[in-house]
Each structure stands twice: as C-alpha cells, then as structure tokens.
Amino acid sequence: MFFFNPFWPLTALRIASLKATSTLLLLLLIKSNLLRLKGGLIGGLVALTLISGLIVSTTVAGGAAYYIFQNKKSNDDDVNMTDDDVINAEAVSVRFFFAVTSQRLITTQN
C-alpha cells in the first residue's frame, strides 16, 4: 500500500537543486581544466619563443665574435711590428705634436 507524502514538493525541490548544483560544479570543473590547458599551451609557446630567441641571439653573437677574431688574425699577420717600431712611432708622433704646437705658438705671437 502506498502512503501519500504531503512533503513531496520539498523532496522534489531538494532533488532538483542537487541536480542543478552537480551540473554547475561539473561545468566549473570542465572550465577550470580547459583554462589550465590553455594556460599551459600559452606558457609553453612563450617559453619556446624565449628559448629560441636566446639560441638565435647567442648564435649571432658567437658568429660576430668569430668573424671579428678571424679578421683580427688576418690583419695581425699582415702587420709585423716589433716593440721598437711602436716606441719609434710614438716618439715621432710626440715630436710632431710638439712641432705643430710650437709652430702655432710662434704664429700667434707674431
């Protein structure tokens, strides 16, 4: 025999609210997982861009240093100067400076 429950609207309301709450929580969980996935993909792309930029800039800097070193090495092979030549060149430039300065002084005094 079936007894009529006078509080059946409350029971139905409780079940409906439980279904709505579980649906809402499921939607929030799916959204959270999608946001985590999107953030992970964006973060991965940013990290990949930064690492590839670092590699490219390091390669360019290394190539420039190698190019400069090779040009310096070839220029050093062409010019063979001893320490005496450097000292003589400095002495000549100092004599030239004093000669030009004294000439200017003589012309300004006259």
NUZA-332706 format. One record per atom (N, C-alpha, C, O): residue number from 1; atom name; y negated, z, x negated; residue in three letters. Coordinates in nm, 3 decimals. Example, Ala and Ser with C-alpha at 12.3 -4.5 7.8 and 13.67 -1.06 7.14 Angstrom:
<sites>
[site 1,"N",[0.569,0.780,-1.319],"ALA"];
[site 1,"CA",[0.450,0.780,-1.230],"ALA"];
[site 1,"C",[0.330,0.780,-1.320],"ALA"];
[site 1,"O",[0.332,0.846,-1.424],"ALA"];
[site 2,"N",[0.225,0.708,-1.285],"SER"];
[site 2,"CA",[0.106,0.714,-1.367],"SER"];
[site 2,"C",[-0.003,0.787,-1.290],"SER"];
[site 2,"O",[-0.114,0.804,-1.341],"SER"];
</sites>
This chain:
<sites>
[site 1,"N",[0.115,0.000,-0.084],"MET"];
[site 1,"CA",[0.000,0.000,0.000],"MET"];
[site 1,"C",[-0.124,0.000,-0.090],"MET"];
[site 1,"O",[-0.129,0.068,-0.193],"MET"];
[site 2,"N",[-0.221,-0.078,-0.050],"PHE"];
[site 2,"CA",[-0.342,-0.095,-0.129],"PHE"];
[site 2,"C",[-0.455,-0.013,-0.069],"PHE"];
[site 2,"O",[-0.487,-0.024,0.049],"PHE"];
[site 3,"N",[-0.517,0.073,-0.157],"PHE"];
[site 3,"CA",[-0.629,0.155,-0.109],"PHE"];
[site 3,"C",[-0.761,0.088,-0.146],"PHE"];
[site 3,"O",[-0.778,0.040,-0.258],"PHE"];
[site 4,"N",[-0.850,0.087,-0.053],"PHE"];
[site 4,"CA",[-0.981,0.025,-0.075],"PHE"];
[site 4,"C",[-1.067,0.120,-0.159],"PHE"];
[site 4,"O",[-1.085,0.237,-0.125],"PHE"];
[site 5,"N",[-1.123,0.066,-0.272],"ASN"];
[site 5,"CA",[-1.208,0.145,-0.361],"ASN"];
[site 5,"C",[-1.354,0.119,-0.324],"ASN"];
[site 5,"O",[-1.399,0.004,-0.332],"ASN"];
[site 6,"N",[-1.427,0.220,-0.284],"PRO"];
[site 6,"CA",[-1.566,0.196,-0.244],"PRO"];
[site 6,"C",[-1.659,0.168,-0.363],"PRO"];
[site 6,"O",[-1.771,0.122,-0.344],"PRO"];
[site 7,"N",[-1.613,0.194,-0.484],"PHE"];
[site 7,"CA",[-1.697,0.173,-0.604],"PHE"];
[site 7,"C",[-1.664,0.043,-0.677],"PHE"];
[site 7,"O",[-1.696,0.028,-0.795],"PHE"];
[site 8,"N",[-1.599,-0.051,-0.607],"TRP"];
[site 8,"CA",[-1.561,-0.176,-0.675],"TRP"];
[site 8,"C",[-1.681,-0.256,-0.725],"TRP"];
[site 8,"O",[-1.665,-0.325,-0.826],"TRP"];
[site 9,"N",[-1.800,-0.254,-0.663],"PRO"];
[site 9,"CA",[-1.912,-0.328,-0.722],"PRO"];
[site 9,"C",[-1.950,-0.273,-0.860],"PRO"];
[site 9,"O",[-1.988,-0.350,-0.949],"PRO"];
[site 10,"N",[-1.940,-0.142,-0.878],"LEU"];
[site 10,"CA",[-1.972,-0.084,-1.010],"LEU"];
[site 10,"C",[-1.869,-0.126,-1.115],"LEU"];
[site 10,"O",[-1.903,-0.153,-1.230],"LEU"];
[site 11,"N",[-1.744,-0.130,-1.074],"THR"];
[site 11,"CA",[-1.639,-0.172,-1.167],"THR"];
[site 11,"C",[-1.658,-0.319,-1.205],"THR"];
[site 11,"O",[-1.643,-0.355,-1.322],"THR"];
[site 12,"N",[-1.690,-0.401,-1.108],"ALA"];
[site 12,"CA",[-1.714,-0.543,-1.137],"ALA"];
[site 12,"C",[-1.836,-0.561,-1.226],"ALA"];
[site 12,"O",[-1.837,-0.646,-1.315],"ALA"];
[site 13,"N",[-1.938,-0.480,-1.204],"LEU"];
[site 13,"CA",[-2.058,-0.485,-1.287],"LEU"];
[site 13,"C",[-2.027,-0.443,-1.431],"LEU"];
[site 13,"O",[-2.078,-0.504,-1.525],"LEU"];
[site 14,"N",[-1.945,-0.341,-1.446],"ARG"];
[site 14,"CA",[-1.906,-0.297,-1.580],"ARG"];
[site 14,"C",[-1.830,-0.406,-1.654],"ARG"];
[site 14,"O",[-1.855,-0.430,-1.772],"ARG"];
[site 15,"N",[-1.738,-0.472,-1.586],"ILE"];
[site 15,"CA",[-1.659,-0.579,-1.649],"ILE"];
[site 15,"C",[-1.748,-0.697,-1.685],"ILE"];
[site 15,"O",[-1.733,-0.755,-1.793],"ILE"];
[site 16,"N",[-1.840,-0.733,-1.598],"ALA"];
[site 16,"CA",[-1.930,-0.846,-1.625],"ALA"];
[site 16,"C",[-2.023,-0.814,-1.743],"ALA"];
[site 16,"O",[-2.048,-0.900,-1.828],"ALA"];
[site 17,"N",[-2.074,-0.691,-1.747],"SER"];
[site 17,"CA",[-2.161,-0.655,-1.860],"SER"];
[site 17,"C",[-2.083,-0.652,-1.991],"SER"];
[site 17,"O",[-2.137,-0.689,-2.096],"SER"];
[site 18,"N",[-1.957,-0.609,-1.987],"LEU"];
[site 18,"CA",[-1.874,-0.609,-2.107],"LEU"];
[site 18,"C",[-1.850,-0.752,-2.156],"LEU"];
[site 18,"O",[-1.854,-0.779,-2.276],"LEU"];
[site 19,"N",[-1.824,-0.844,-2.062],"LYS"];
[site 19,"CA",[-1.806,-0.984,-2.099],"LYS"];
[site 19,"C",[-1.935,-1.041,-2.159],"LYS"];
[site 19,"O",[-1.930,-1.113,-2.259],"LYS"];
[site 20,"N",[-2.048,-1.011,-2.098],"ALA"];
[site 20,"CA",[-2.176,-1.061,-2.149],"ALA"];
[site 20,"C",[-2.207,-1.006,-2.288],"ALA"];
[site 20,"O",[-2.256,-1.078,-2.375],"ALA"];
[site 21,"N",[-2.178,-0.877,-2.307],"THR"];
[site 21,"CA",[-2.204,-0.816,-2.438],"THR"];
[site 21,"C",[-2.114,-0.875,-2.544],"THR"];
[site 21,"O",[-2.160,-0.905,-2.655],"THR"];
[site 22,"N",[-1.987,-0.894,-2.513],"SER"];
[site 22,"CA",[-1.896,-0.951,-2.612],"SER"];
[site 22,"C",[-1.934,-1.096,-2.644],"SER"];
[site 22,"O",[-1.923,-1.139,-2.759],"SER"];
[site 23,"N",[-1.979,-1.171,-2.544],"THR"];
[site 23,"CA",[-2.024,-1.309,-2.568],"THR"];
[site 23,"C",[-2.148,-1.311,-2.656],"THR"];
[site 23,"O",[-2.157,-1.392,-2.748],"THR"];
[site 24,"N",[-2.242,-1.222,-2.628],"LEU"];
[site 24,"CA",[-2.364,-1.214,-2.708],"LEU"];
[site 24,"C",[-2.332,-1.177,-2.853],"LEU"];
[site 24,"O",[-2.386,-1.236,-2.946],"LEU"];
[site 25,"N",[-2.244,-1.080,-2.872],"LEU"];
[site 25,"CA",[-2.207,-1.040,-3.009],"LEU"];
[site 25,"C",[-2.135,-1.153,-3.082],"LEU"];
[site 25,"O",[-2.156,-1.173,-3.202],"LEU"];
[site 26,"N",[-2.051,-1.226,-3.012],"LEU"];
[site 26,"CA",[-1.982,-1.340,-3.074],"LEU"];
[site 26,"C",[-2.082,-1.448,-3.117],"LEU"];
[site 26,"O",[-2.070,-1.504,-3.226],"LEU"];
[site 27,"N",[-2.180,-1.475,-3.030],"LEU"];
[site 27,"CA",[-2.283,-1.574,-3.066],"LEU"];
[site 27,"C",[-2.364,-1.529,-3.187],"LEU"];
[site 27,"O",[-2.394,-1.609,-3.275],"LEU"];
[site 28,"N",[-2.400,-1.401,-3.191],"LEU"];
[site 28,"CA",[-2.475,-1.348,-3.306],"LEU"];
[site 28,"C",[-2.393,-1.355,-3.434],"LEU"];
[site 28,"O",[-2.447,-1.384,-3.541],"LEU"];
[site 29,"N",[-2.263,-1.329,-3.423],"LEU"];
[site 29,"CA",[-2.176,-1.336,-3.541],"LEU"];
[site 29,"C",[-2.167,-1.479,-3.593],"LEU"];
[site 29,"O",[-2.174,-1.503,-3.713],"LEU"];
[site 30,"N",[-2.152,-1.575,-3.502],"ILE"];
[site 30,"CA",[-2.147,-1.716,-3.542],"ILE"];
[site 30,"C",[-2.278,-1.758,-3.606],"ILE"];
[site 30,"O",[-2.279,-1.828,-3.707],"ILE"];
[site 31,"N",[-2.390,-1.716,-3.547],"LYS"];
[site 31,"CA",[-2.522,-1.748,-3.603],"LYS"];
[site 31,"C",[-2.537,-1.688,-3.743],"LYS"];
[site 31,"O",[-2.588,-1.753,-3.834],"LYS"];
[site 32,"N",[-2.493,-1.565,-3.758],"SER"];
[site 32,"CA",[-2.503,-1.498,-3.888],"SER"];
[site 32,"C",[-2.420,-1.572,-3.994],"SER"];
[site 32,"O",[-2.466,-1.591,-4.107],"SER"];
[site 33,"N",[-2.301,-1.614,-3.958],"ASN"];
[site 33,"CA",[-2.217,-1.686,-4.054],"ASN"];
[site 33,"C",[-2.277,-1.822,-4.089],"ASN"];
[site 33,"O",[-2.271,-1.865,-4.204],"ASN"];
[site 34,"N",[-2.335,-1.889,-3.989],"LEU"];
[site 34,"CA",[-2.399,-2.018,-4.017],"LEU"];
[site 34,"C",[-2.521,-2.001,-4.107],"LEU"];
[site 34,"O",[-2.545,-2.083,-4.196],"LEU"];
[site 35,"N",[-2.598,-1.895,-4.084],"LEU"];
[site 35,"CA",[-2.715,-1.869,-4.169],"LEU"];
[site 35,"C",[-2.672,-1.836,-4.312],"LEU"];
[site 35,"O",[-2.735,-1.879,-4.408],"LEU"];
[site 36,"N",[-2.564,-1.759,-4.325],"ARG"];
[site 36,"CA",[-2.513,-1.728,-4.458],"ARG"];
[site 36,"C",[-2.467,-1.855,-4.529],"ARG"];
[site 36,"O",[-2.491,-1.873,-4.649],"ARG"];
[site 37,"N",[-2.401,-1.943,-4.456],"LEU"];
[site 37,"CA",[-2.354,-2.068,-4.514],"LEU"];
[site 37,"C",[-2.471,-2.155,-4.556],"LEU"];
[site 37,"O",[-2.471,-2.212,-4.665],"LEU"];
[site 38,"N",[-2.572,-2.166,-4.468],"LYS"];
[site 38,"CA",[-2.691,-2.245,-4.500],"LYS"];
[site 38,"C",[-2.764,-2.187,-4.621],"LYS"];
[site 38,"O",[-2.804,-2.261,-4.711],"LYS"];
[site 39,"N",[-2.781,-2.056,-4.623],"GLY"];
[site 39,"CA",[-2.847,-1.992,-4.737],"GLY"];
[site 39,"C",[-2.771,-2.011,-4.867],"GLY"];
[site 39,"O",[-2.830,-2.032,-4.972],"GLY"];
[site 40,"N",[-2.639,-2.005,-4.858],"GLY"];
[site 40,"CA",[-2.558,-2.028,-4.977],"GLY"];
[site 40,"C",[-2.571,-2.170,-5.028],"GLY"];
[site 40,"O",[-2.577,-2.193,-5.149],"GLY"];
[site 41,"N",[-2.574,-2.266,-4.936],"LEU"];
[site 41,"CA",[-2.590,-2.406,-4.978],"LEU"];
[site 41,"C",[-2.727,-2.431,-5.040],"LEU"];
[site 41,"O",[-2.739,-2.499,-5.142],"LEU"];
[site 42,"N",[-2.831,-2.376,-4.978],"ILE"];
[site 42,"CA",[-2.967,-2.394,-5.031],"ILE"];
[site 42,"C",[-2.979,-2.325,-5.167],"ILE"];
[site 42,"O",[-3.036,-2.381,-5.260],"ILE"];
[site 43,"N",[-2.926,-2.204,-5.177],"GLY"];
[site 43,"CA",[-2.929,-2.133,-5.304],"GLY"];
[site 43,"C",[-2.852,-2.206,-5.413],"GLY"];
[site 43,"O",[-2.895,-2.211,-5.528],"GLY"];
[site 44,"N",[-2.740,-2.264,-5.376],"GLY"];
[site 44,"CA",[-2.662,-2.341,-5.472],"GLY"];
[site 44,"C",[-2.737,-2.464,-5.520],"GLY"];
[site 44,"O",[-2.733,-2.497,-5.639],"GLY"];
[site 45,"N",[-2.805,-2.532,-5.429],"LEU"];
[site 45,"CA",[-2.883,-2.650,-5.468],"LEU"];
[site 45,"C",[-3.000,-2.612,-5.558],"LEU"];
[site 45,"O",[-3.030,-2.683,-5.654],"LEU"];
[site 46,"N",[-3.066,-2.501,-5.527],"VAL"];
[site 46,"CA",[-3.177,-2.456,-5.611],"VAL"];
[site 46,"C",[-3.126,-2.419,-5.751],"VAL"];
[site 46,"O",[-3.188,-2.456,-5.851],"VAL"];
[site 47,"N",[-3.015,-2.348,-5.757],"ALA"];
[site 47,"CA",[-2.958,-2.311,-5.888],"ALA"];
[site 47,"C",[-2.916,-2.435,-5.965],"ALA"];
[site 47,"O",[-2.939,-2.444,-6.086],"ALA"];
[site 48,"N",[-2.855,-2.531,-5.898],"LEU"];
[site 48,"CA",[-2.814,-2.654,-5.965],"LEU"];
[site 48,"C",[-2.935,-2.730,-6.018],"LEU"];
[site 48,"O",[-2.931,-2.785,-6.128],"LEU"];
[site 49,"N",[-3.043,-2.734,-5.940],"THR"];
[site 49,"CA",[-3.166,-2.801,-5.984],"THR"];
[site 49,"C",[-3.224,-2.732,-6.106],"THR"];
[site 49,"O",[-3.266,-2.798,-6.202],"THR"];
[site 50,"N",[-3.229,-2.599,-6.104],"LEU"];
[site 50,"CA",[-3.283,-2.526,-6.218],"LEU"];
[site 50,"C",[-3.200,-2.545,-6.344],"LEU"];
[site 50,"O",[-3.255,-2.565,-6.452],"LEU"];
[site 51,"N",[-3.069,-2.540,-6.330],"ILE"];
[site 51,"CA",[-2.982,-2.555,-6.447],"ILE"];
[site 51,"C",[-2.991,-2.697,-6.502],"ILE"];
[site 51,"O",[-2.998,-2.716,-6.623],"ILE"];
[site 52,"N",[-2.992,-2.798,-6.414],"SER"];
[site 52,"CA",[-3.002,-2.936,-6.463],"SER"];
[site 52,"C",[-3.138,-2.961,-6.528],"SER"];
[site 52,"O",[-3.147,-3.033,-6.627],"SER"];
[site 53,"N",[-3.245,-2.902,-6.473],"GLY"];
[site 53,"CA",[-3.377,-2.914,-6.535],"GLY"];
[site 53,"C",[-3.381,-2.850,-6.672],"GLY"];
[site 53,"O",[-3.443,-2.903,-6.764],"GLY"];
[site 54,"N",[-3.314,-2.736,-6.686],"LEU"];
[site 54,"CA",[-3.307,-2.670,-6.817],"LEU"];
[site 54,"C",[-3.232,-2.756,-6.917],"LEU"];
[site 54,"O",[-3.274,-2.767,-7.033],"LEU"];
[site 55,"N",[-3.124,-2.816,-6.874],"ILE"];
[site 55,"CA",[-3.046,-2.901,-6.965],"ILE"];
[site 55,"C",[-3.126,-3.024,-7.006],"ILE"];
[site 55,"O",[-3.126,-3.062,-7.123],"ILE"];
[site 56,"N",[-3.194,-3.086,-6.911],"VAL"];
[site 56,"CA",[-3.273,-3.206,-6.941],"VAL"];
[site 56,"C",[-3.387,-3.173,-7.036],"VAL"];
[site 56,"O",[-3.410,-3.245,-7.133],"VAL"];
[site 57,"N",[-3.459,-3.063,-7.010],"SER"];
[site 57,"CA",[-3.572,-3.028,-7.097],"SER"];
[site 57,"C",[-3.524,-2.989,-7.236],"SER"];
[site 57,"O",[-3.591,-3.020,-7.335],"SER"];
[site 58,"N",[-3.411,-2.922,-7.246],"THR"];
[site 58,"CA",[-3.356,-2.887,-7.377],"THR"];
[site 58,"C",[-3.315,-3.013,-7.453],"THR"];
[site 58,"O",[-3.337,-3.023,-7.574],"THR"];
[site 59,"N",[-3.256,-3.108,-7.383],"THR"];
[site 59,"CA",[-3.215,-3.233,-7.447],"THR"];
[site 59,"C",[-3.337,-3.310,-7.497],"THR"];
[site 59,"O",[-3.336,-3.363,-7.608],"THR"];
[site 60,"N",[-3.441,-3.317,-7.416],"VAL"];
[site 60,"CA",[-3.564,-3.388,-7.457],"VAL"];
[site 60,"C",[-3.628,-3.320,-7.577],"VAL"];
[site 60,"O",[-3.670,-3.387,-7.671],"VAL"];
[site 61,"N",[-3.635,-3.186,-7.575],"ALA"];
[site 61,"CA",[-3.694,-3.113,-7.687],"ALA"];
[site 61,"C",[-3.610,-3.131,-7.814],"ALA"];
[site 61,"O",[-3.665,-3.147,-7.924],"ALA"];
[site 62,"N",[-3.478,-3.129,-7.799],"GLY"];
[site 62,"CA",[-3.391,-3.150,-7.915],"GLY"];
[site 62,"C",[-3.405,-3.290,-7.971],"GLY"];
[site 62,"O",[-3.407,-3.309,-8.093],"GLY"];
[site 63,"N",[-3.415,-3.389,-7.884],"GLY"];
[site 63,"CA",[-3.433,-3.527,-7.929],"GLY"];
[site 63,"C",[-3.566,-3.545,-8.000],"GLY"];
[site 63,"O",[-3.574,-3.616,-8.101],"GLY"];
[site 64,"N",[-3.671,-3.481,-7.948],"ALA"];
[site 64,"CA",[-3.802,-3.491,-8.012],"ALA"];
[site 64,"C",[-3.799,-3.424,-8.150],"ALA"];
[site 64,"O",[-3.855,-3.477,-8.246],"ALA"];
[site 65,"N",[-3.734,-3.309,-8.159],"ALA"];
[site 65,"CA",[-3.725,-3.241,-8.289],"ALA"];
[site 65,"C",[-3.644,-3.325,-8.388],"ALA"];
[site 65,"O",[-3.680,-3.334,-8.506],"ALA"];
[site 66,"N",[-3.536,-3.386,-8.342],"TYR"];
[site 66,"CA",[-3.455,-3.471,-8.430],"TYR"];
[site 66,"C",[-3.536,-3.592,-8.476],"TYR"];
[site 66,"O",[-3.529,-3.629,-8.594],"TYR"];
[site 67,"N",[-3.612,-3.654,-8.385],"TYR"];
[site 67,"CA",[-3.694,-3.769,-8.420],"TYR"];
[site 67,"C",[-3.800,-3.732,-8.524],"TYR"];
[site 67,"O",[-3.821,-3.804,-8.621],"TYR"];
[site 68,"N",[-3.866,-3.618,-8.503],"ILE"];
[site 68,"CA",[-3.968,-3.574,-8.599],"ILE"];
[site 68,"C",[-3.905,-3.544,-8.733],"ILE"];
[site 68,"O",[-3.961,-3.579,-8.837],"ILE"];
[site 69,"N",[-3.790,-3.479,-8.734],"PHE"];
[site 69,"CA",[-3.722,-3.446,-8.859],"PHE"];
[site 69,"C",[-3.682,-3.573,-8.934],"PHE"];
[site 69,"O",[-3.695,-3.579,-9.056],"PHE"];
[site 70,"N",[-3.633,-3.673,-8.862],"GLN"];
[site 70,"CA",[-3.594,-3.797,-8.928],"GLN"];
[site 70,"C",[-3.716,-3.870,-8.985],"GLN"];
[site 70,"O",[-3.709,-3.923,-9.096],"GLN"];
[site 71,"N",[-3.828,-3.873,-8.911],"ASN"];
[site 71,"CA",[-3.948,-3.937,-8.963],"ASN"];
[site 71,"C",[-4.004,-3.862,-9.082],"ASN"];
[site 71,"O",[-4.049,-3.924,-9.178],"ASN"];
[site 72,"N",[-4.001,-3.730,-9.078],"LYS"];
[site 72,"CA",[-4.049,-3.649,-9.190],"LYS"];
[site 72,"C",[-3.962,-3.672,-9.312],"LYS"];
[site 72,"O",[-4.013,-3.681,-9.424],"LYS"];
[site 73,"N",[-3.833,-3.681,-9.291],"LYS"];
[site 73,"CA",[-3.740,-3.701,-9.402],"LYS"];
[site 73,"C",[-3.764,-3.837,-9.466],"LYS"];
[site 73,"O",[-3.762,-3.849,-9.589],"LYS"];
[site 74,"N",[-3.786,-3.941,-9.385],"SER"];
[site 74,"CA",[-3.810,-4.074,-9.441],"SER"];
[site 74,"C",[-3.946,-4.079,-9.510],"SER"];
[site 74,"O",[-3.960,-4.148,-9.611],"SER"];
[site 75,"N",[-4.047,-4.007,-9.458],"ASN"];
[site 75,"CA",[-4.177,-4.002,-9.524],"ASN"];
[site 75,"C",[-4.170,-3.924,-9.654],"ASN"];
[site 75,"O",[-4.239,-3.959,-9.751],"ASN"];
[site 76,"N",[-4.090,-3.819,-9.658],"ASP"];
[site 76,"CA",[-4.075,-3.742,-9.781],"ASP"];
[site 76,"C",[-4.007,-3.823,-9.890],"ASP"];
[site 76,"O",[-4.035,-3.804,-10.008],"ASP"];
[site 77,"N",[-3.919,-3.912,-9.851],"ASP"];
[site 77,"CA",[-3.851,-3.996,-9.950],"ASP"];
[site 77,"C",[-3.948,-4.097,-10.011],"ASP"];
[site 77,"O",[-3.933,-4.134,-10.127],"ASP"];
[site 78,"N",[-4.047,-4.142,-9.932],"ASP"];
[site 78,"CA",[-4.142,-4.241,-9.981],"ASP"];
[site 78,"C",[-4.243,-4.181,-10.078],"ASP"];
[site 78,"O",[-4.282,-4.246,-10.175],"ASP"];
[site 79,"N",[-4.284,-4.058,-10.055],"VAL"];
[site 79,"CA",[-4.386,-3.995,-10.137],"VAL"];
[site 79,"C",[-4.319,-3.896,-10.232],"VAL"];
[site 79,"O",[-4.260,-3.797,-10.188],"VAL"];
[site 80,"N",[-4.328,-3.925,-10.360],"ASN"];
[site 80,"CA",[-4.272,-3.835,-10.461],"ASN"];
[site 80,"C",[-4.387,-3.774,-10.539],"ASN"];
[site 80,"O",[-4.438,-3.835,-10.633],"ASN"];
[site 81,"N",[-4.428,-3.655,-10.500],"MET"];
[site 81,"CA",[-4.538,-3.588,-10.567],"MET"];
[site 81,"C",[-4.484,-3.463,-10.634],"MET"];
[site 81,"O",[-4.399,-3.393,-10.579],"MET"];
[site 82,"N",[-4.534,-3.436,-10.752],"THR"];
[site 82,"CA",[-4.497,-3.313,-10.821],"THR"];
[site 82,"C",[-4.606,-3.210,-10.796],"THR"];
[site 82,"O",[-4.708,-3.240,-10.734],"THR"];
[site 83,"N",[-4.583,-3.090,-10.843],"ASP"];
[site 83,"CA",[-4.683,-2.984,-10.826],"ASP"];
[site 83,"C",[-4.809,-3.015,-10.904],"ASP"];
[site 83,"O",[-4.918,-2.980,-10.861],"ASP"];
[site 84,"N",[-4.795,-3.081,-11.020],"ASP"];
[site 84,"CA",[-4.912,-3.117,-11.100],"ASP"];
[site 84,"C",[-5.000,-3.217,-11.025],"ASP"];
[site 84,"O",[-5.123,-3.209,-11.031],"ASP"];
[site 85,"N",[-4.937,-3.311,-10.955],"ASP"];
[site 85,"CA",[-5.015,-3.409,-10.879],"ASP"];
[site 85,"C",[-5.094,-3.341,-10.767],"ASP"];
[site 85,"O",[-5.208,-3.378,-10.740],"ASP"];
[site 86,"N",[-5.033,-3.242,-10.702],"VAL"];
[site 86,"CA",[-5.100,-3.170,-10.595],"VAL"];
[site 86,"C",[-5.219,-3.093,-10.650],"VAL"];
[site 86,"O",[-5.326,-3.094,-10.591],"VAL"];
[site 87,"N",[-5.200,-3.026,-10.763],"ILE"];
[site 87,"CA",[-5.309,-2.949,-10.825],"ILE"];
[site 87,"C",[-5.421,-3.042,-10.868],"ILE"];
[site 87,"O",[-5.538,-3.010,-10.848],"ILE"];
[site 88,"N",[-5.388,-3.158,-10.927],"ASN"];
[site 88,"CA",[-5.490,-3.253,-10.969],"ASN"];
[site 88,"C",[-5.566,-3.309,-10.848],"ASN"];
[site 88,"O",[-5.687,-3.327,-10.854],"ASN"];
[site 89,"N",[-5.495,-3.335,-10.738],"ALA"];
[site 89,"CA",[-5.560,-3.387,-10.619],"ALA"];
[site 89,"C",[-5.656,-3.282,-10.561],"ALA"];
[site 89,"O",[-5.765,-3.317,-10.514],"ALA"];
[site 90,"N",[-5.617,-3.156,-10.564],"GLU"];
[site 90,"CA",[-5.706,-3.050,-10.515],"GLU"];
[site 90,"C",[-5.828,-3.037,-10.605],"GLU"];
[site 90,"O",[-5.939,-3.017,-10.556],"GLU"];
[site 91,"N",[-5.808,-3.047,-10.736],"ALA"];
[site 91,"CA",[-5.921,-3.035,-10.828],"ALA"];
[site 91,"C",[-6.018,-3.150,-10.808],"ALA"];
[site 91,"O",[-6.139,-3.131,-10.812],"ALA"];
[site 92,"N",[-5.966,-3.271,-10.787],"VAL"];
[site 92,"CA",[-6.052,-3.387,-10.766],"VAL"];
[site 92,"C",[-6.131,-3.370,-10.637],"VAL"];
[site 92,"O",[-6.250,-3.403,-10.633],"VAL"];
[site 93,"N",[-6.067,-3.320,-10.532],"SER"];
[site 93,"CA",[-6.138,-3.304,-10.406],"SER"];
[site 93,"C",[-6.245,-3.196,-10.416],"SER"];
[site 93,"O",[-6.350,-3.208,-10.354],"SER"];
[site 94,"N",[-6.220,-3.090,-10.493],"VAL"];
[site 94,"CA",[-6.320,-2.986,-10.512],"VAL"];
[site 94,"C",[-6.437,-3.042,-10.592],"VAL"];
[site 94,"O",[-6.552,-3.015,-10.557],"VAL"];
[site 95,"N",[-6.411,-3.118,-10.700],"ARG"];
[site 95,"CA",[-6.518,-3.180,-10.779],"ARG"];
[site 95,"C",[-6.601,-3.275,-10.693],"ARG"];
[site 95,"O",[-6.724,-3.277,-10.702],"ARG"];
[site 96,"N",[-6.533,-3.352,-10.609],"PHE"];
[site 96,"CA",[-6.603,-3.445,-10.521],"PHE"];
[site 96,"C",[-6.694,-3.369,-10.424],"PHE"];
[site 96,"O",[-6.807,-3.411,-10.399],"PHE"];
[site 97,"N",[-6.644,-3.257,-10.369],"PHE"];
[site 97,"CA",[-6.723,-3.176,-10.275],"PHE"];
[site 97,"C",[-6.849,-3.124,-10.343],"PHE"];
[site 97,"O",[-6.958,-3.132,-10.288],"PHE"];
[site 98,"N",[-6.832,-3.069,-10.464],"PHE"];
[site 98,"CA",[-6.949,-3.016,-10.535],"PHE"];
[site 98,"C",[-7.046,-3.126,-10.575],"PHE"];
[site 98,"O",[-7.167,-3.105,-10.574],"PHE"];
[site 99,"N",[-6.994,-3.243,-10.610],"ALA"];
[site 99,"CA",[-7.082,-3.355,-10.647],"ALA"];
[site 99,"C",[-7.163,-3.401,-10.526],"ALA"];
[site 99,"O",[-7.282,-3.427,-10.538],"ALA"];
[site 100,"N",[-7.100,-3.411,-10.412],"VAL"];
[site 100,"CA",[-7.170,-3.454,-10.292],"VAL"];
[site 100,"C",[-7.270,-3.349,-10.249],"VAL"];
[site 100,"O",[-7.382,-3.383,-10.209],"VAL"];
[site 101,"N",[-7.234,-3.222,-10.257],"THR"];
[site 101,"CA",[-7.324,-3.113,-10.217],"THR"];
[site 101,"C",[-7.445,-3.106,-10.309],"THR"];
[site 101,"O",[-7.558,-3.089,-10.262],"THR"];
[site 102,"N",[-7.423,-3.119,-10.439],"SER"];
[site 102,"CA",[-7.535,-3.113,-10.533],"SER"];
[site 102,"C",[-7.625,-3.235,-10.515],"SER"];
[site 102,"O",[-7.747,-3.224,-10.528],"SER"];
[site 103,"N",[-7.568,-3.351,-10.487],"GLN"];
[site 103,"CA",[-7.648,-3.471,-10.464],"GLN"];
[site 103,"C",[-7.737,-3.453,-10.341],"GLN"];
[site 103,"O",[-7.852,-3.496,-10.341],"GLN"];
[site 104,"N",[-7.684,-3.390,-10.237],"ARG"];
[site 104,"CA",[-7.762,-3.365,-10.116],"ARG"];
[site 104,"C",[-7.876,-3.266,-10.145],"ARG"];
[site 104,"O",[-7.987,-3.282,-10.095],"ARG"];
[site 105,"N",[-7.847,-3.165,-10.226],"LEU"];
[site 105,"CA",[-7.950,-3.070,-10.260],"LEU"];
[site 105,"C",[-8.063,-3.136,-10.339],"LEU"];
[site 105,"O",[-8.181,-3.106,-10.318],"LEU"];
[site 106,"N",[-8.026,-3.226,-10.432],"ILE"];
[site 106,"CA",[-8.127,-3.294,-10.513],"ILE"];
[site 106,"C",[-8.213,-3.384,-10.426],"ILE"];
[site 106,"O",[-8.335,-3.388,-10.442],"ILE"];
[site 107,"N",[-8.151,-3.455,-10.333],"THR"];
[site 107,"CA",[-8.229,-3.544,-10.248],"THR"];
[site 107,"C",[-8.317,-3.468,-10.149],"THR"];
[site 107,"O",[-8.425,-3.516,-10.114],"THR"];
[site 108,"N",[-8.274,-3.350,-10.104],"THR"];
[site 108,"CA",[-8.357,-3.274,-10.010],"THR"];
[site 108,"C",[-8.473,-3.205,-10.081],"THR"];
[site 108,"O",[-8.576,-3.179,-10.019],"THR"];
[site 109,"N",[-8.458,-3.175,-10.209],"GLN"];
[site 109,"CA",[-8.566,-3.110,-10.284],"GLN"];
[site 109,"C",[-8.676,-3.209,-10.321],"GLN"];
[site 109,"O",[-8.792,-3.171,-10.335],"GLN"];
[site 110,"N",[-8.640,-3.335,-10.337],"ASN"];
[site 110,"CA",[-8.739,-3.436,-10.378],"ASN"];
[site 110,"C",[-8.815,-3.486,-10.263],"ASN"];
[site 110,"O",[-8.902,-3.571,-10.279],"ASN"];
</sites>
